[in-house]
Amino acid sequence: MRDLTKEQKILLDNWYKRQPEEKILGLSWSLSKDDDFTLELYDEIEKLNDTEILYQNIERYIQDKAMNEIK
């Protein structure tokens, strides 16, 4: 499995910081359901390191960040 790069995580962290807490916290967050996660952001992340499971890696990363905040 190929994980997200440091640069990709920085982009995701910056996006995450701008989101309302109630939108992200919880297990139901999904990239496909989030209108604020733009195609432009996805393309930028993809250009840094495209993998077959990029979509899943992004979802897992954001969900893990949210779970760490709950703890």
NORJO-V611443 format. One record per residue. N is the residue number from 0. PSI is psi in degrees with one decimal (none if undefined). Layout:
n: [N,N]
psi: [PSI,PSI]
//
This chain:
n: [0,1,2,3,4,5,6,7,8,9,10,11,12,13,14,15,16,17,18,19,20,21,22,23,24,25,26,27,28,29,30,31,32,33,34,35,36,37,38,39,40,41,42,43,44,45,46,47,48,49,50,51,52,53,54,55,56,57,58,59,60,61,62,63,64,65,66,67,68,69,70]
psi: [139.3,120.9,172.3,147.6,168.4,-42.3,-39.7,-41.6,-36.1,-44.6,-43.7,-40.4,-43.1,-41.1,-44.3,-41.3,-27.2,-2.5,144.3,138.5,-43.2,-21.4,-37.1,-41.3,128.9,163.0,-3.6,2.6,136.0,138.3,-40.6,-20.5,-7.9,107.1,-22.5,-13.8,97.5,158.6,-33.7,-41.0,-44.7,-44.4,-40.7,-43.8,-41.1,-39.6,-30.3,-37.9,91.6,130.5,166.1,-27.6,29.2,-46.6,-48.4,-37.4,-38.5,-48.2,-45.3,-41.4,-46.9,-42.4,-40.4,-40.7,-44.0,-43.1,-38.0,-31.3,-30.1,-35.5,none]
//
